Amino acid sequence: MIPESYFLFVSALLFGLGVAGIIINRKNLITVLMSIELILLSVNTNFITFSYFLHNTVGQVFVFFILTVAAAEAAIGLAILVILFRERGNIEVDQLNTLRG
């Protein structure tokens, strides 16, 4: 059986990659959205790990809610991104400081 520490190490690695993606590359909006998805994936991995090793299904229920939020965030974020690209021709975060409604 695989020890719990291996799963937690993978989760910490995914979280670190997500935070590094946000900090290092703040210009590209797609990279920022993918980094947020990596952070949410690391949280899901933690929930599943503790749910399995503690023999409790509450963590697995939370994972379904987090997946729902992640799917909605991806769909809405990409829709906004497509609209911004059509309007302005680029998706750099530095040039999106003025949004008019």
CORHU-V156392 format. One record per residue. N is the residue number from 0. RES is the residue in three letters. PHI is phi as a letter, one per 20 degrees, with the letter a starting at -180 (none if undefined). PSI is psi in whole degrees, 0 to 359 (none if undefined). NEAR is the number of other ideal C-beta (glycine too) atoms within 8 Angstrom. Layout:
n=(N & N)
res=(RES & RES)
phi=(PHI & PHI)
psi=(PSI & PSI)
near=(NEAR & NEAR)
This chain:
n=(0 & 1 & 2 & 3 & 4 & 5 & 6 & 7 & 8 & 9 & 10 & 11 & 12 & 13 & 14 & 15 & 16 & 17 & 18 & 19 & 20 & 21 & 22 & 23 & 24 & 25 & 26 & 27 & 28 & 29 & 30 & 31 & 32 & 33 & 34 & 35 & 36 & 37 & 38 & 39 & 40 & 41 & 42 & 43 & 44 & 45 & 46 & 47 & 48 & 49 & 50 & 51 & 52 & 53 & 54 & 55 & 56 & 57 & 58 & 59 & 60 & 61 & 62 & 63 & 64 & 65 & 66 & 67 & 68 & 69 & 70 & 71 & 72 & 73 & 74 & 75 & 76 & 77 & 78 & 79 & 80 & 81 & 82 & 83 & 84 & 85 & 86 & 87 & 88 & 89 & 90 & 91 & 92 & 93 & 94 & 95 & 96 & 97 & 98 & 99 & 100)
res=(MET & ILE & PRO & GLU & SER & TYR & PHE & LEU & PHE & VAL & SER & ALA & LEU & LEU & PHE & GLY & LEU & GLY & VAL & ALA & GLY & ILE & ILE & ILE & ASN & ARG & LYS & ASN & LEU & ILE & THR & VAL & LEU & MET & SER & ILE & GLU & LEU & ILE & LEU & LEU & SER & VAL & ASN & THR & ASN & PHE & ILE & THR & PHE & SER & TYR & PHE & LEU & HIS & ASN & THR & VAL & GLY & GLN & VAL & PHE & VAL & PHE & PHE & ILE & LEU & THR & VAL & ALA & ALA & ALA & GLU & ALA & ALA & ILE & GLY & LEU & ALA & ILE & LEU & VAL & ILE & LEU & PHE & ARG & GLU & ARG & GLY & ASN & ILE & GLU & VAL & ASP & GLN & LEU & ASN & THR & LEU & ARG & GLY)
phi=(none & f & f & f & f & f & f & f & f & f & f & f & f & f & f & f & f & f & f & f & f & f & f & f & d & e & e & e & f & f & f & f & f & f & f & f & f & f & f & f & f & f & f & f & f & f & f & f & f & f & f & f & f & e & l & c & e & f & f & f & f & f & f & f & f & f & f & f & f & f & f & f & f & f & f & f & f & f & f & f & f & f & f & f & f & f & f & d & n & b & c & f & f & f & e & d & f & d & d & d & d)
psi=(140 & 132 & 158 & 328 & 331 & 316 & 320 & 327 & 317 & 320 & 318 & 324 & 316 & 319 & 318 & 320 & 321 & 315 & 319 & 322 & 324 & 318 & 315 & 314 & 87 & 358 & 322 & 121 & 328 & 320 & 323 & 317 & 320 & 326 & 322 & 322 & 323 & 320 & 317 & 325 & 322 & 324 & 318 & 320 & 320 & 315 & 315 & 319 & 309 & 328 & 320 & 313 & 338 & 359 & 51 & 136 & 3 & 321 & 324 & 329 & 319 & 326 & 321 & 321 & 318 & 320 & 324 & 315 & 320 & 320 & 318 & 320 & 319 & 316 & 313 & 319 & 316 & 326 & 316 & 321 & 318 & 319 & 317 & 321 & 322 & 322 & 315 & 339 & 356 & 165 & 30 & 137 & 325 & 330 & 3 & 33 & 340 & 112 & 125 & 139 & none)
near=(2 & 4 & 5 & 7 & 6 & 8 & 11 & 10 & 8 & 9 & 13 & 9 & 9 & 13 & 12 & 8 & 10 & 15 & 10 & 9 & 13 & 11 & 6 & 6 & 9 & 8 & 6 & 9 & 11 & 8 & 9 & 13 & 13 & 9 & 15 & 11 & 12 & 13 & 12 & 11 & 10 & 14 & 11 & 11 & 12 & 10 & 13 & 12 & 12 & 10 & 13 & 7 & 7 & 7 & 4 & 7 & 6 & 7 & 12 & 10 & 8 & 9 & 12 & 8 & 8 & 12 & 9 & 8 & 9 & 10 & 8 & 8 & 11 & 10 & 8 & 8 & 9 & 9 & 8 & 8 & 12 & 8 & 8 & 11 & 10 & 6 & 6 & 9 & 4 & 6 & 11 & 9 & 10 & 7 & 7 & 11 & 5 & 4 & 5 & 3 & 2)
